[in-house]
Amino acid sequence: MKVGLALGGGGARGFFHLGVLRALEQLKIMPDMISGTSMGALVGGMYALRPDAKYIEKNIFDTFDKYQKDILALKKIFGSASFGDDTVMLERSFNVIQEFYLWNLCVIKPYLIEPKPFFKIFKELFSASRFSDCKIPFIATCVDLVSGKLFFIDEGPLGRAIIASTALPGFFPPLKLKDKILVDGGALETLPTQALKGKVNFIIGVNLETTQHVSVTLKSAIDILCLTDKLRYKKIIDENVKEADFLIFPDLEKFSWGSFDRARELVAMGEQQTIAQGQALIKALKKEKIKKFFSMNLFANK
């Protein structure tokens, strides 16, 4: 039986994934395939290259510490804008653009954050690694703005795929790949399960987004745009999380997308909460194995 691991996006909240990987190793559960979007793609891609949670945790923290000034600039941008932790991905973009750019008539390029420092981070983390170097098959999920559909990358340079999957609309420039224009896969699928469908028998999903109901405030046209996107995005989350056979869905309200200074706390939470669900996960896996065993025997006897 093949087990897939789908790691969702969430900015700094994605450090939770490192704790999940720690816990899965303790539970002796090794995924046969990994899919990731946004920060989930970064963590998942590194783990696929070298399936050692402690090693990749150290590697990520060492690199992020090296580029601490650039990383904490993200926290400043997210923290300065007027939105709470219950806002959805594209609403954050709308609000930051509204506060810093639209009202100041400074929208002169299609992205808000200079990407070069982050390209350096990806280059340092992935070097010249390619998908073919992965010990565990890995798929990075993106959205193609040309077709309006999900796009899966499972070949070529690994770092380039991670850049595409983490290109949060409005913040980072999209990645042009042949006839495609690629952005963060979370725009259409918060939990990257579609990439694993038909390739594995059991999907463990780690979703870091919220589906909480939020108050409605309509003071401007931007507020209406944000609310419309919020309703669309929350429906996507509600439907998306149902596609996992086992879901790890932590309450991370006290962490924002820019909480990079609380990364180690997120890792600890990921480990603790996954261990707490460990026996339920093992039971679900055993149940699926038994189901698959009997279905295979039934088919063989026909």
C-alpha positions, 0 to 999 in steps of 0.5 A: 500500500502506498501512502502519500503526504500532502503538505499545505501552504501557510507562510511561516505556519509551514514550519509546523510541517517540520514537526509533523515529519519528526513525529511521522519518523517516530511513528515509523510512517514513511510516505511513498510520495509527497506533494506540497504547495507554497511552504509545504513545497519547500519543506516537502521538497527538502524531505523528499531529497533527504528523508531525515527530519532533523537534518532538513530542520537544521538546514532550513534554520541555518539558512533562514538564520543566515538570511534573517533580515530578509525573512523578518521583512516579510513579518514586517509587511504582514504585520503592518497591514490591517488584516487578522489571522482569519483572512485568507491568502488572496485577501492578504494580498488585497489588503497589503496592496490597498494599504501600501500601494493603491492608496499611494498610487505606487503600483508600478510592478506586478509584485510587492517584494523584491524576490532576489534574496529569496531566490538566494535562499532557494538556491542555497537550500536546493543547489542544483538538485533535480526531481530525479535526485529525490529519494521520495517521489515529489510533486510541487503544485502551482496554478497556471494563470494562463489556463486557470488550472492547477499545474503539477511539476515533477521533473526538472530543477527542484528549486525552480519548482519551489519558487513557482509553488511559493509565488504568492500572487501579488507579493512575488513575481510569477514564474514563467515556464514555457507557455505557462505563468505559474503562481502559488498552488494555494490559490486553487488548492490549499491542500495538494491532494489532487497531485497524489490522486491515483498514485497512492492508496492513502493520503495524509493531509496537513492543512494549515489554513483556517475555515473559521467564520469571520465578521463581515465589514464592508467599507470599500470596494476592496472590502467587497472583493476581499469578502468575495474571495474569502467566501470562495477560498473557504469553500475551497478549503472545506471541500479540499480537506475532505480529500485526505484520508487522514487529516492533521488540521491544527488550530494556528490562529495565534500564528500569522503568515509572517510569524517566522520568529516563532518557527521553533514553536511551530515545529514543536507544535507540529510534533506534539499534535501529530504524536497525539493523533498517532494511534488514530493514524496507525489505526486508519492505515491498518484499516486501509491495508486490510481493506486493500488486502481483501479487495485484491483477493476478491479481485484475484478470485474472480 
